[in-house]
């Protein structure tokens, strides 16, 4: 007799589904700003500390430069970021927010909060899910 595993009871499938739904959530919330979810993540890192080296951004986002560089270039082309090389070391690349990006932080955060409110999750629900997710990440990376 074969013991079949129910897909709905698989943690991996649940994580996959929530990832898919989060992507849709961010797509809905960020469409008016012309941003993708990865672009939003990059802006978030810079909103928490502007004028960062490309390698620092890559480390914060767990992205390689071959993935991060096109992302930065697209955001620069749309007026969100600017890139510069320090005069003392042209090998380093500094990424900075534009005024447009700085001025857009509060409206974007408000749009995300409005969108999240549609799902009837409490702050406690959010905090518990985040803590469990962080525990899973630590266990799997460790």
TIPALUM-744295 format. One record per atom (N, C-alpha, C, O): z, y, x. Coordinates in steps of 0.001 Angstrom, whole numbers, plus 500000, padded with zeros to 6 digits. Last residue first. Layout:
BEGIN
ZYX
...
END
This chain:
BEGIN
508612527557521687
509625527163522647
509381525838523243
510165525381524075
506827527926519692
506483528474521005
507399527932522090
507021527855523259
508132526709517590
506837526174517995
506388526722519352
505651526054520078
510496528215517345
510570526762517564
509254526219518105
509256525360518987
509468530773516878
510298530514518058
510344529021518364
510240528617519522
508151530318514410
507402530763515586
508191530433516857
507637529875517804
510350529650512759
509255528701512974
508459529054514238
508137528175515037
511778532071512879
512396530828513362
511335529772513653
511405529079514668
509980533779511636
510333534014513032
510980532782513661
510757532487514835
510070532631509060
508818532639509821
509093532854511310
508499532180512152
512701533198508373
512265531807508481
510984531711509295
510833530813510123
512587536028508369
513506535307509257
513092533854509452
513129533339510569
510661536485506342
510415536930507715
511315536182508703
510850535751509759
511977535465504099
510711534866504534
510418535233505982
509976534390506762
514163537227504007
514384535790504179
513114535093504674
513170534239505558
512854539691503567
513669539487504771
513906538011505049
513855537584506202
511643539209501047
510840539553502223
511611539248503509
511079538622504426
513897538819499432
512871537772499556
512072537971500836
511852537035501604
515088541364499737
515786540164500215
514807539003500391
514876538281501385
513270542982498445
513486543194499877
514178541982500483
513890541609501620
511381540877496174
512466541793496513
512530541975498026
511923541218498783
508183540863494740
509075540298495748
510148541333496075
509854542518496233
506085541537492978
507447541341492483
508347540591493472
509175539776493066
503532542295493593
503858540876493725
505303540543493350
505698539379493402
503149545002493583
502468544220492543
502922542761492521
502715542066491526
504286545996495887
505046546070494649
504436545271493511
505138544900492571
502238545895497724
503268544854497775
504084544824496487
504522543762496046
500890548258497080
500222546973496894
501250545839496863
501132544922496051
502778550152497833
502310550097496445
501682548736496146
501917548146495092
502934549589500566
504123549419499729
503732549321498257
504285548507497517
500329550301501345
500802548921501524
502018548649500639
502112547584500030
500366553023500756
499390552151500080
499813550695500197
499668549932499242
502338553873502555
502567554012501112
501619553102500325
502025552483499341
501027553403504955
502259552665504664
502583552734503168
503051551755502587
498960555273504647
498644553841504750
499877553010504424
499785552020503698
500352557740504624
499587557295503451
499238555805503480
499225555153502435
501546557582507293
502366557607506070
501562557200504827
502045556386504041
499183557523509031
500218556490509031
501006556460507717
501118555404507095
497399559607509175
497141558553508192
498245557516508101
498244556703507178
498037561228511287
498194561777509935
498041560711508854
498509560900507731
497285559540513394
498692559941513238
498952560430511817
499968560086511214
494507559415512984
495321558198512913
496790558541512696
497464557895511894
493804562141513373
493485561444512115
494356560205511939
494886559973510853
494494562480516022
495253563194514992
495039562541513638
495975562404512850
494323559228517578
493791560551517288
494713561216516259
495602560572515701
496188557329519955
495865557661518574
495246559051518494
495609559944519260
494899555761522919
495752556732522227
495263556959520812
494080556801520512
494860553730525724
494405553869524344
495419554751523614
496627554523523679
493754553587529018
494812554043528119
494202554254526729
493153554883526590
493017551386531492
492467552005530293
493630552312529355
494384551424528956
492606551231535036
493471551183533852
492788551893532688
492072552875532879
490829551863536968
490800550493536455
491637550349535197
491406549451534387
491275554385537927
490198554234536941
490110552816536373
489393552589535398
493924556016538727
493542554605538721
492533554354537596
492918554137536447
494275558756538595
494748558069539793
494360556582539853
494457555961540911
493356559508536091
492632559976537282
493025559207538531
492205559022539431
493207556964533585
493988557893534401
493214558279535663
492498557455536231
490780556929531067
491200556327532332
492034557353533089
491613558502533225
490907556486527497
490803557311528699
491272556505529904
492039555549529787
489960556474524061
490231555745525301
490093556700526474
489266557611526451
491253557031520832
490476557510521972
490922556734523207
492094556391523366
490980556156517321
491530556044518669
490667556796519666
489520557149519391
489658556797514941
491074556430514903
491738556482516276
492919556814516386
486890557225514711
487798558367514814
489278558066514757
490084558973514548
485126555155514831
485452555661513501
486544556731513520
487065557103512469
485054554538517511
483817555010516877
484071555608515494
483317556468515038
487639553500517819
487273554765518474
486032555361517806
485978556567517565
487403551127516423
488346552137515948
488063553499516573
488230554531515924
485510549858518074
485190550152516663
486118551224516104
485673552126515393
486968549661520487
485722550438520431
485340550800518999
484895551918518738
489048547950519726
489349549315520158
488097550189520054
488166551325519586
487512545650519222
488368546210518184
488684547676518491
488594548534517612
486392545072521714
485523545475520595
486304546112519443
485801547013518772
488928544536523128
488030545638523491
487070546016522368
486937547207522084
490116542174522048
490711543491521822
489738544638522090
489729545618521345
488608540043522942
488786540234521497
489241541659521205
488803542274520233
488734540317525658
487407540134525059
487444540214523536
486408540432522906
491472540430526173
490698541677526232
489314541519525611
488767542489525086
493314538491523740
492647538651525029
491807539925525005
491472540434523935
496374539059521985
494908539037522010
494402539188523433
494983539920524235
499020539545521144
498603538198521555
497091538044521489
496581537034521002
499840542128520788
499098541505519690
498708540051519958
498127539398519091
501083542729523202
501810542945521947
501158542201520781
501850541703519892
499023542198525030
500259541413525064
501024541532523746
501550540542523238
497169544160524299
496815542748524232
498045541859524207
498105540886523456
498628546450524922
498227546192523539
497885544722523346
498267544113522347
498764546155527676
499996546163526885
499696545860525425
500421545107524774
496053546390528366
496743545121528621
498059545029527857
498442543940527429
495579549077527719
494901548017526985
495615546682527162
495761545926526201
498502551129527588
497434550475528340
496866549326527517
497569548692526730
499082553692525171
499405552398525764
498206551868526532
497054552122526178
499745556007523413
499282556080524815
499664554807525573
500471554845526501
502624555409521258
501267555864521556
500997555847523058
501914555690523865
504370553349519518
504372553804520909
502966554142521346
502205553266521756
503988552775516893
505313552518517449
505437552926518907
506528552848519472
501351553247516591
502265554115515843
503694553937516345
504514554848516233
500377551095518103
500295552454518651
501178553444517882
501699554387518477
500875548982516349
501445548949517701
501454550354518294
502434550757518919
499326549872514187
500773549744514055
501457549718515418
502491550355515616
496720549643515168
497260550971514872
498777550931514778
499450551854515238
496630546819515270
496500547612516497
497052549015516290
497775549527517145
496838546223512536
497854545738513475
497823546540514773
498870546898515311
494470547400511554
495770547906511115
496875547472512093
497748548270512434
492635545695512750
492645547104513117
493977547753512725
494533548554513476
493223543271511417
493458543392512860
493478544851513337
494252545200514228
492473544141508703
493845543767509052
494091543833510570
495099544409510980
490324547038508789
490558545613508649
492017545335509017
492702546193509574
489685550104507038
490335549339508098
490390547861507751
490490547481506585
489005552053505229
487955551474506058
488498550656507216
487849550529508254
490789552946503438
490857553559504768
489777553025505707
489649553487506841
490430551392501218
490206552831501085
490207553559502428
489682554667502535
491266548850502215
489855549139501948
489569550636501881
488570551099502430
493915548122502433
493327548937503508
491882549350503262
491330550131504037
494648546508500283
495428547713500560
494732548659501539
494940549871501479
492784544380500404
492882545227499214
493566546557499520
493115547609499068
493418543355502946
492058543821502657
492076544768501456
491456545831501488
496048542553502560
495762543667503469
494358544218503253
494140545425503365
495572540457500665
496481541562500369
496157542776501245
496008543890500741
493949538743502166
493419539375500961
494264540589500584
493723541634500222
495809537995504133
494554538648504523
493930539375503335
493438540495503478
497697536745502527
498052537979503234
496802538727503668
496744539954503579
496217534497501742
496625535481500741
497050536806501369
496794537871500806
495950533167504199
494761533551503429
495093534652502428
494346535619502285
498650532729504741
497828533513505661
496579534031504943
496213535199505076
499340531049502666
499963532367502718
499195533277503679
499104534481503442
497742528801503356
497537529526502106
498135530924502143
497502531881501697
498871528035505831
497450528375505725
497193529228504482
496510530250504550
501445527408504972
501238528505505927
499790528973505896
499518530174505931
500800525209503333
501480526370502772
501295527597503672
501022528694503184
499757523464505207
498897523946504126
499495525189503468
498769526110503093
502028523004506786
500826523578507396
499887524149506334
499288525204506541
503768521742504999
504076523086505484
502840523754506067
502629524949505863
502793519973502190
502600520102503633
502855521546504059
502227522469503538
502753519667499510
504052519539500169
503953519636501689
504937519403502391
500120519732498747
500968520858498338
502340520827499009
503019521852499070
499215517192499561
498822518392500302
499727519577499981
500063520350500878
501124514351499776
500682515399498868
500419516683499663
501306517189500352
500099511444501351
500887512664501486
500285513722500571
499077513958500593
500288508049500447
499531509295500482
500481510490500546
501518510526499884
500625505083501777
501521506176501398
500771507494501558
500633508000502671
499098502152500625
498982503360501421
499915504430500877
499986504654499668
500000498826500845
500000500000500000
500000501238500891
500815501350501806
END
